[in-house]
Amino acid sequence: MNTMNSTREQQLMEDFEWKLREMEKDHKKKLEERDRKAEERITAMRNIVESELADSLIKVAEDRRIADEQLAEVGHLKSYEAEAIQLRGVTHELQKALRASAREMEHLKMRERILEEEIRGLKKAPPNRQVGQSTLHRVKRQAEEAEAEFRQKQEKMKNELNAEWEDKLRSECSRLKAELDDLHAEEKHLAVESMKVQKEQEIRALKQSWELRQEEMTKEISTLKDSLTDKDAYYHKELENMRTNADRDVWELRRKLQRLDEKNWTQQEYLQEKHHEEMERLRADYKERVSDLEALLAVAMKNSDEESRVQAEKMHNDEMEHLCEQHRLSMERLREELEAEKFQAVEEARVIVSKHLEYINATLRDQLAEALTNSTQYREELEAVKSALTLREEVISSLEEELAKLKEVEGAGPSPSYTASQTSLASTSESSSSQGSNSQDRLSLSESVGLSVDSQDDAHKSGMAYLCLVLFVLFFKYLPPDFALALTSLGLITLHLATGKLLE
C-alpha cells in the first residue's frame, strides 16, 4: 500500500513538473517568437531604407546624366546659332558688295551703249571717209581700252574684294569660334556647377532624411529592446512567482494527497477487514460443507454405493468450484473498487490543480489591476506633493529675500532681544521635538514668541519683525499648503508694517 501511494504521489509530481515545463516552454517560445518578429521588423525597415536610398542615388545619377546630355545638346545648338548669325552677317556684307559691283556694271554698260551710239552715229555720217575711219578707229581703240581697263579694274576689284572678304571672314570666323568656344565652355562649366550644386543639395537632403530615418529607426530599436528587456524581466518575475505558487500548490496538493491517501488507507483497511471477515465466513461455510460432504462420503463409503460416491464427489467438486468463483468475483470487485477510487482521487487532484491555477491567474490579474490603480494614484499624489513643495519653496525663497533686506536695513546685527528670542525659540523647538507633535511645536513657539515680544521695548521693533519672520518660516514648514499661504501673506503684511515703522 505504501508503494502504491508513493507511486501515485510520484506520478502526480511528474504530471505537475511536466505541466510546469510545458508552461516554461510555451513562455520561452512566445518570447523567442516576439524577439524574432522584432528582428524581422527591424531588418525589413532597414532593407526598405537602404533600397530607397539606393533608388534615390540611382535616380540622382540618371538625372545628372540626362542633364549633361541636355547641356551638351544646348551647347552644340548655341554654337550652331552663333555661326548662323555670323554667316548671316557675312552674306549681308557680300550682298552689299554685289549690289555695288552691279551698280558699277550698269554704269559701264551705260558708257558702252553711249560709245556704241557714237560709233553708229559716226558710221552714218557720210563726209570725209578717212577722218571718219580714223575717228572710228580711235573710238574703237578708246572703247577697247576702256573695256580692257574696266575689265582690269573689275578683276582687280573682284580680287581685292575676294581677298578682303576672305581675310575678314576668316578672322571673324576664328574670333567667333574662339568666343563661341569660350562661351560654350563657360556655359558648360556653369551648367555643370549648377547641376552639381543642385544634385549635392538633393544628396544632402536625401542623406539628412536618411539620417533622420536612421535615428528614428535607432530610437525605435532601442525602445523595442527596452520594452523587450522590461517584458523579459516581467515574465521572468512572473515565472518565478508562478514557480513559487506552483511549489506552494504542490505542497498543498501533497497535503491533500496525503489526506486522500490516509482516507484511502482507512477505506482499504475497512475493505480488507470486511474481506477478511467474508473470507472467514466463507472458510467456515467451506469447512462446514466439507465436513458435511465428508460425512456423506463416509456414509456412502460405508454403504459401498458407487453411485452415491460419484454423486458426492460431483457435489464436492461443484461446491469447490462455486467457492473459487465467489472468491474470484469478490477479488475482482475489490480491485475494481480500488481502481475506481484511484481514478476518482486523480480526477479530484486534477480538478483541484486546474481550479487553483485559475484562481492564481485571476488573483494575478486582480493584483496587477490593483497595482496599476495604486501606481496611478501614487503618481497623482506625488505630483500634488511636488507642486505643494514647489510652492512652499517659492514662498520660503521670497521670505528669505525679505529677511536679507531686513538684515541690510538693520546693518549692525541682531539686538539682545533677537538673541533672547532665538534662544527661547531654540529651547522651545528642542522641547517640542522631544514631545513629537506639530501642534505642541506651534503652541510652544507662539508662547515663546509672546514672552519674547512682551519682554521687549518699543526700541527693538526690528528684532520683533525678524522674529515674526522666523516664526512664519517655522509655521510654514509644519502647516498645510492653503493655511501656510494665508499665514505667509499675513507675515508679509506684518513685515511690511514693521519695516515702515522702523524706517520712520
C-alpha positions as CSV (number, residue, x, y, z in Angstrom):
1,M,0.0,0.0,0.0
2,N,2.8,2.4,0.8
3,T,4.4,1.5,-2.5
4,M,1.1,2.3,-4.3
5,N,0.8,5.6,-2.5
6,S,4.4,6.6,-3.3
7,T,3.9,5.6,-6.9
8,R,0.7,7.7,-7.1
9,E,2.4,10.6,-5.5
10,Q,5.4,10.3,-7.9
11,Q,3.1,10.2,-10.8
12,L,1.2,13.3,-9.7
13,M,4.6,15.1,-9.1
14,E,5.7,14.1,-12.6
15,D,2.4,15.4,-14.1
16,F,2.9,18.7,-12.3
17,E,6.5,19.0,-13.3
18,W,5.5,18.2,-16.9
19,K,2.8,20.9,-16.8
20,L,5.4,23.4,-15.4
21,R,7.9,22.5,-18.1
22,E,5.3,22.9,-20.8
23,M,4.4,26.3,-19.4
24,E,8.0,27.4,-19.3
25,K,8.5,26.0,-22.9
26,D,5.4,28.0,-24.1
27,H,6.7,31.1,-22.4
28,K,10.1,30.8,-23.9
29,K,8.6,30.1,-27.3
30,K,6.5,33.2,-27.1
31,L,9.5,35.3,-26.1
32,E,11.6,33.9,-29.0
33,E,8.7,34.5,-31.4
34,R,8.4,38.1,-30.2
35,D,12.2,38.6,-30.5
36,R,12.2,37.1,-33.9
37,K,9.3,39.3,-35.1
38,A,11.0,42.4,-33.7
39,E,14.3,41.5,-35.5
40,E,12.3,40.8,-38.7
41,R,10.6,44.2,-38.5
42,I,13.9,45.9,-37.9
43,T,15.6,44.1,-40.8
44,A,12.7,44.8,-43.1
45,M,12.7,48.5,-42.2
46,R,16.5,48.7,-42.7
47,N,16.2,47.0,-46.1
48,I,13.4,49.4,-47.1
49,V,15.5,52.4,-46.1
50,E,18.6,51.0,-47.9
51,S,16.6,50.2,-51.1
52,E,15.0,53.7,-51.0
53,L,18.5,55.3,-50.6
54,A,19.9,53.2,-53.5
55,D,16.9,54.1,-55.7
56,S,17.4,57.8,-54.9
57,L,21.1,57.6,-55.7
58,I,20.4,55.8,-59.0
59,K,17.8,58.4,-59.8
60,V,20.2,61.2,-59.0
61,A,22.9,59.7,-61.2
62,E,20.3,59.3,-64.1
63,D,19.2,62.9,-63.7
64,R,22.8,64.0,-63.8
65,R,23.5,62.0,-66.9
66,I,20.3,63.5,-68.6
67,A,21.3,67.0,-67.6
68,D,24.8,66.5,-69.0
69,E,23.3,65.3,-72.3
70,Q,20.9,68.2,-72.4
71,L,23.7,70.7,-71.7
72,A,25.8,69.1,-74.5
73,E,22.9,69.5,-76.9
74,V,22.3,73.1,-75.8
75,G,26.0,73.9,-76.2
76,H,26.0,72.5,-79.8
77,L,22.8,74.3,-80.7
78,K,24.2,77.6,-79.3
79,S,27.4,77.2,-81.3
80,Y,25.4,76.5,-84.4
81,E,23.2,79.5,-83.7
82,A,26.2,81.8,-83.3
83,E,27.8,80.5,-86.5
84,A,24.5,81.0,-88.4
85,I,24.3,84.6,-87.1
86,Q,27.9,85.2,-88.2
87,L,27.3,83.7,-91.6
88,R,24.1,85.8,-92.0
89,G,26.1,88.9,-91.3
90,V,28.8,87.8,-93.9
91,T,26.2,87.1,-96.5
92,H,24.7,90.5,-95.9
93,E,28.0,92.2,-96.5
94,L,28.6,90.1,-99.6
95,Q,25.2,91.2,-100.9
96,K,26.1,94.8,-100.4
97,A,29.4,94.3,-102.3
98,L,27.5,92.5,-105.1
99,R,25.0,95.3,-105.3
100,A,27.9,97.9,-105.6
101,S,29.5,95.8,-108.3
102,A,26.2,95.5,-110.1
103,R,25.8,99.3,-110.0
104,E,29.3,99.6,-111.4
105,M,28.5,97.2,-114.2
106,E,25.3,99.2,-115.0
107,H,27.4,102.3,-115.2
108,L,29.9,100.7,-117.5
109,K,27.2,99.2,-119.7
110,M,25.7,102.7,-120.0
111,R,29.0,104.1,-121.1
112,E,29.3,101.2,-123.5
113,R,25.9,102.0,-125.0
114,I,26.9,105.7,-125.3
115,L,30.0,104.7,-127.1
116,E,28.1,102.4,-129.4
117,E,25.6,105.1,-130.2
118,E,28.5,107.4,-131.0
119,I,30.0,104.7,-133.2
120,R,26.7,104.2,-135.0
121,G,26.4,108.0,-135.5
122,L,29.9,108.2,-136.9
123,K,29.2,105.3,-139.2
124,K,26.1,107.0,-140.5
125,A,27.9,110.3,-141.1
126,P,28.9,110.5,-144.9
127,P,31.7,113.1,-145.2
128,N,35.3,112.6,-145.1
129,R,35.8,108.9,-145.0
130,Q,39.4,108.9,-143.8
131,V,38.6,111.2,-141.0
132,G,35.7,109.0,-140.1
133,Q,37.7,105.9,-140.3
134,S,40.5,107.4,-138.2
135,T,37.9,108.6,-135.7
136,L,36.2,105.3,-135.8
137,H,39.5,103.5,-135.1
138,R,40.2,106.0,-132.4
139,V,36.8,105.5,-130.8
140,K,37.1,101.7,-131.2
141,R,40.5,101.8,-129.6
142,Q,39.3,104.0,-126.8
143,A,36.3,101.7,-126.3
144,E,38.6,98.7,-126.3
145,E,41.0,100.4,-123.9
146,A,38.1,101.5,-121.7
147,E,36.7,98.0,-121.8
148,A,40.1,96.5,-121.0
149,E,40.6,99.0,-118.3
150,F,37.2,98.3,-117.0
151,R,37.8,94.6,-117.0
152,Q,41.2,95.0,-115.3
153,K,39.6,97.3,-112.8
154,Q,36.7,94.9,-112.3
155,E,39.0,91.9,-112.0
156,K,41.2,93.9,-109.6
157,M,38.2,95.0,-107.5
158,K,36.9,91.4,-107.6
159,N,40.2,90.0,-106.4
160,E,40.6,92.7,-103.8
161,L,37.1,92.2,-102.5
162,N,37.5,88.4,-102.5
163,A,40.8,88.7,-100.6
164,E,39.5,91.3,-98.3
165,W,36.3,89.4,-97.5
166,E,38.1,86.1,-97.2
167,D,40.5,87.6,-94.7
168,K,37.7,89.4,-92.9
169,L,35.6,86.2,-93.0
170,R,38.5,84.1,-91.8
171,S,39.3,86.4,-88.9
172,E,35.7,86.9,-88.0
173,C,35.1,83.1,-88.1
174,S,38.2,82.5,-85.9
175,R,37.1,85.2,-83.5
176,L,33.6,83.9,-83.4
177,K,34.8,80.4,-83.0
178,A,37.0,81.4,-80.1
179,E,34.2,83.4,-78.5
180,L,31.8,80.5,-79.0
181,D,34.3,78.1,-77.6
182,D,34.8,80.3,-74.5
183,L,31.1,80.9,-74.2
184,H,30.3,77.2,-74.6
185,A,33.0,76.3,-72.1
186,E,31.8,78.9,-69.6
187,E,28.1,77.9,-70.1
188,K,29.0,74.2,-69.8
189,H,31.0,74.9,-66.6
190,L,28.2,77.0,-65.1
191,A,25.6,74.4,-66.1
192,V,27.8,71.6,-64.6
193,E,28.4,73.6,-61.5
194,S,24.7,74.5,-61.1
195,M,23.7,70.9,-61.7
196,K,26.4,69.7,-59.3
197,V,25.2,72.1,-56.6
198,Q,21.6,71.0,-57.2
199,K,22.5,67.3,-57.0
200,E,24.7,67.9,-54.0
201,Q,21.7,69.6,-52.3
202,E,19.5,66.7,-53.3
203,I,22.1,64.2,-52.0
204,R,22.4,66.2,-48.8
205,A,18.7,66.4,-48.3
206,L,18.5,62.6,-49.0
207,K,21.3,62.0,-46.5
208,Q,19.6,64.1,-43.9
209,S,16.3,62.4,-44.5
210,W,18.1,59.0,-44.3
211,E,19.9,60.0,-41.1
212,L,16.6,61.1,-39.6
213,R,15.0,57.8,-40.6
214,Q,18.1,56.0,-39.2
215,E,17.8,58.0,-35.9
216,E,14.1,57.2,-35.8
217,M,14.8,53.5,-36.5
218,T,17.6,53.5,-33.9
219,K,15.3,55.1,-31.3
220,E,12.5,52.6,-32.2
221,I,15.0,49.7,-32.0
222,S,16.2,51.0,-28.6
223,T,12.6,51.4,-27.5
224,L,11.8,47.9,-28.7
225,K,14.9,46.5,-27.0
226,D,14.0,48.3,-23.7
227,S,10.4,47.0,-23.9
228,L,11.7,43.5,-24.7
229,T,14.1,43.7,-21.7
230,D,11.3,45.0,-19.5
231,K,8.9,42.3,-20.7
232,D,11.6,39.7,-20.3
233,A,12.2,40.8,-16.7
234,Y,8.5,41.0,-16.1
235,Y,8.0,37.5,-17.5
236,H,10.9,36.1,-15.5
237,K,9.5,37.6,-12.4
238,E,6.1,36.2,-13.2
239,L,7.7,32.8,-13.9
240,E,9.4,32.9,-10.6
241,N,6.1,33.8,-8.9
242,M,4.4,31.0,-10.8
243,R,7.2,28.6,-9.7
244,T,6.7,29.8,-6.1
245,N,3.0,29.4,-6.4
246,A,3.4,26.0,-8.1
247,D,5.7,24.8,-5.3
248,R,3.2,26.0,-2.8
249,D,0.4,24.3,-4.8
250,V,2.4,21.2,-5.0
251,W,2.9,21.3,-1.3
252,E,-0.8,21.8,-0.8
253,L,-1.6,19.0,-3.2
254,R,0.8,16.8,-1.3
255,R,-1.0,17.5,1.8
256,K,-4.3,16.9,0.1
257,L,-2.9,13.7,-1.5
258,Q,-1.7,12.6,2.0
259,R,-5.1,13.2,3.3
260,L,-6.6,11.3,0.4
261,D,-4.1,8.5,1.0
262,E,-5.0,8.4,4.6
263,K,-8.6,8.3,3.7
264,N,-8.0,5.7,1.1
265,W,-5.8,3.7,3.5
266,T,-8.7,3.8,6.0
267,Q,-11.2,2.7,3.4
268,Q,-8.8,0.0,2.3
269,E,-8.3,-1.3,5.8
270,Y,-12.0,-1.3,6.2
271,L,-12.4,-3.2,3.0
272,Q,-9.6,-5.6,3.9
273,E,-11.2,-6.2,7.3
274,K,-14.5,-6.7,5.6
275,H,-12.9,-9.0,3.1
276,H,-11.2,-10.9,5.9
277,E,-14.5,-11.3,7.7
278,E,-16.1,-12.5,4.4
279,M,-13.2,-14.9,3.9
280,E,-13.5,-16.2,7.4
281,R,-17.2,-16.7,6.9
282,L,-16.6,-18.5,3.6
283,R,-13.9,-20.6,5.2
284,A,-16.4,-21.6,8.0
285,D,-19.0,-22.4,5.4
286,Y,-16.5,-24.3,3.4
287,K,-15.4,-26.3,6.4
288,E,-18.9,-26.9,7.4
289,R,-19.8,-28.1,3.9
290,V,-16.6,-30.1,3.6
291,S,-17.5,-31.8,6.9
292,D,-21.0,-32.5,5.7
293,L,-19.7,-33.8,2.4
294,E,-17.1,-35.9,4.2
295,A,-19.8,-37.3,6.4
296,L,-21.9,-38.0,3.4
297,L,-18.9,-39.6,1.7
298,A,-18.2,-41.7,4.8
299,V,-21.8,-42.9,4.8
300,A,-21.6,-43.5,1.1
301,M,-18.4,-45.5,1.5
302,K,-19.9,-47.5,4.3
303,N,-22.8,-48.4,2.1
304,S,-20.4,-49.1,-0.8
305,D,-22.8,-47.4,-3.1
306,E,-20.8,-46.4,-6.2
307,E,-23.5,-44.1,-7.5
308,S,-23.7,-42.2,-4.2
309,R,-19.9,-41.9,-4.0
310,V,-19.8,-40.4,-7.6
311,Q,-22.6,-38.0,-6.7
312,A,-20.9,-37.0,-3.6
313,E,-17.7,-36.3,-5.4
314,K,-19.5,-34.3,-8.0
315,M,-21.3,-32.3,-5.3
316,H,-17.9,-31.7,-3.6
317,N,-16.3,-30.5,-6.9
318,D,-19.3,-28.3,-7.6
319,E,-19.1,-26.7,-4.2
320,M,-15.4,-26.2,-4.6
321,E,-15.8,-24.5,-8.0
322,H,-18.6,-22.3,-6.6
323,L,-16.4,-21.2,-3.7
324,C,-13.5,-20.5,-6.0
325,E,-15.8,-18.5,-8.3
326,Q,-17.1,-16.5,-5.4
327,H,-13.6,-15.8,-4.2
328,R,-12.5,-14.7,-7.7
329,L,-15.6,-12.4,-8.1
330,S,-15.0,-10.8,-4.7
331,M,-11.3,-10.1,-5.5
332,E,-12.3,-8.6,-8.9
333,R,-14.9,-6.4,-7.2
334,L,-12.4,-5.3,-4.7
335,R,-9.9,-4.5,-7.4
336,E,-12.5,-2.5,-9.4
337,E,-13.4,-0.5,-6.3
338,L,-9.7,0.3,-5.7
339,E,-9.3,1.3,-9.4
340,A,-12.4,3.5,-9.2
341,E,-11.2,5.1,-6.0
342,K,-7.7,5.7,-7.6
343,F,-9.3,7.3,-10.7
344,Q,-11.6,9.4,-8.6
345,A,-8.6,10.6,-6.5
346,V,-6.6,11.5,-9.6
347,E,-9.6,13.4,-11.1
348,E,-10.2,15.2,-7.9
349,A,-6.5,16.2,-7.8
350,R,-6.6,17.4,-11.4
351,V,-9.8,19.4,-10.8
352,I,-8.1,20.9,-7.7
353,V,-5.0,21.8,-9.7
354,S,-7.0,23.4,-12.6
355,K,-9.2,25.4,-10.2
356,H,-6.1,26.5,-8.3
357,L,-4.4,27.6,-11.5
358,E,-7.5,29.6,-12.5
359,Y,-7.6,31.1,-9.0
360,I,-3.9,32.1,-9.3
361,N,-4.4,33.7,-12.8
362,A,-7.5,35.6,-11.5
363,T,-5.6,36.7,-8.4
364,L,-2.6,37.8,-10.5
365,R,-4.9,39.8,-12.8
366,D,-6.6,41.5,-9.9
367,Q,-3.3,42.2,-8.2
368,L,-1.9,43.7,-11.5
369,A,-5.0,45.9,-11.9
370,E,-4.8,47.0,-8.3
371,A,-1.1,47.7,-8.6
372,L,-1.7,49.8,-11.7
373,T,-4.5,51.7,-10.0
374,N,-2.3,52.3,-6.9
375,S,0.6,53.4,-9.0
376,T,-1.6,55.9,-10.8
377,Q,-3.0,57.2,-7.5
378,Y,0.5,57.4,-6.0
379,R,1.8,59.3,-9.1
380,E,-1.1,61.8,-8.8
381,E,-0.4,62.2,-5.1
382,L,3.3,62.6,-5.8
383,E,2.6,65.3,-8.4
384,A,0.4,67.1,-5.9
385,V,3.1,66.9,-3.2
386,K,5.7,68.1,-5.7
387,S,3.6,71.1,-6.6
388,A,2.9,71.9,-3.0
389,L,6.7,71.7,-2.2
390,T,7.5,73.9,-5.2
391,L,5.0,76.5,-3.9
392,R,6.4,76.3,-0.4
393,E,10.0,76.7,-1.7
394,E,9.0,79.8,-3.7
395,V,7.4,81.3,-0.6
396,I,10.4,80.4,1.5
397,S,12.7,82.0,-1.0
398,S,10.7,85.2,-1.0
399,L,10.7,85.2,2.8
400,E,14.5,84.7,2.8
401,E,14.9,87.6,0.4
402,E,12.8,89.8,2.7
403,L,14.9,88.6,5.6
404,A,18.1,89.6,3.7
405,K,16.6,93.0,3.0
406,L,15.8,93.4,6.8
407,K,19.3,92.4,7.7
408,E,20.7,95.0,5.2
409,V,18.4,97.7,6.8
410,E,19.4,96.8,10.3
411,G,23.1,96.7,9.4
412,A,24.6,96.5,12.8
413,G,23.5,93.0,13.6
414,P,20.9,91.3,15.9
415,S,19.7,93.1,19.1
416,P,19.7,91.5,22.5
417,S,16.0,90.9,22.2
418,Y,16.6,89.0,19.0
419,T,19.3,86.9,20.8
420,A,16.9,86.2,23.6
421,S,14.1,85.3,21.2
422,Q,16.5,83.0,19.3
423,T,17.5,81.3,22.5
424,S,13.9,80.9,23.5
425,L,13.0,79.6,20.1
426,A,15.8,77.0,20.2
427,S,14.8,75.8,23.6
428,T,11.2,75.7,22.6
429,S,11.9,73.8,19.4
430,E,14.1,71.2,21.3
431,S,11.3,70.7,23.9
432,S,8.7,70.4,21.2
433,S,10.8,68.0,19.1
434,S,11.2,65.8,22.2
435,Q,7.4,65.7,22.6
436,G,6.9,64.9,18.8
437,S,3.8,66.8,17.9
438,N,3.4,69.7,15.4
439,S,0.5,71.3,17.4
440,Q,2.6,71.4,20.5
441,D,5.5,72.9,18.5
442,R,3.3,75.7,17.3
443,L,1.9,76.3,20.8
444,S,5.3,76.4,22.4
445,L,6.6,78.6,19.6
446,S,3.7,81.0,20.0
447,E,4.2,81.1,23.8
448,S,7.9,81.7,23.4
449,V,7.3,84.4,20.8
450,G,4.7,86.0,23.0
451,L,7.0,86.1,26.0
452,S,9.9,87.4,23.9
453,V,7.7,90.1,22.4
454,D,6.2,91.1,25.7
455,S,9.6,91.4,27.2
456,Q,10.9,93.8,24.5
457,D,10.8,97.6,24.4
458,D,9.5,99.7,21.6
459,A,13.1,100.5,20.6
460,H,13.6,96.9,19.4
461,K,10.8,96.5,16.9
462,S,13.3,95.4,14.2
463,G,14.1,92.3,16.3
464,M,10.4,91.6,16.7
465,A,9.9,91.8,12.9
466,Y,12.8,89.5,12.3
467,L,11.4,87.1,15.0
468,C,8.0,87.2,13.4
469,L,9.6,86.3,10.1
470,V,11.4,83.4,11.6
471,L,8.1,82.3,13.3
472,F,6.2,82.4,10.0
473,V,9.0,80.4,8.3
474,L,8.8,77.7,11.0
475,F,5.0,77.7,10.8
476,F,5.3,77.3,7.0
477,K,7.3,74.1,7.4
478,Y,4.6,72.4,9.5
479,L,1.3,73.7,8.1
480,P,-0.8,72.6,5.1
481,P,-0.3,74.5,1.8
482,D,-3.5,76.5,2.0
483,F,-3.1,77.6,5.6
484,A,0.6,78.2,5.0
485,L,-0.2,80.6,2.1
486,A,-2.6,82.6,4.4
487,L,-0.1,82.8,7.2
488,T,2.6,83.8,4.7
489,S,0.6,86.7,3.4
490,L,-0.1,87.7,7.0
491,G,3.6,87.5,7.8
492,L,4.5,89.6,4.7
493,I,1.9,92.3,5.8
494,T,3.4,92.3,9.4
495,L,6.9,92.5,8.0
496,H,5.9,95.4,5.7
497,L,4.3,97.3,8.7
498,A,7.3,96.7,10.9
499,T,9.7,97.8,8.2
500,G,7.7,101.0,7.8
501,K,7.8,101.8,11.5
502,L,11.5,101.1,11.6
503,L,12.1,103.5,8.7
504,E,10.0,106.1,10.4
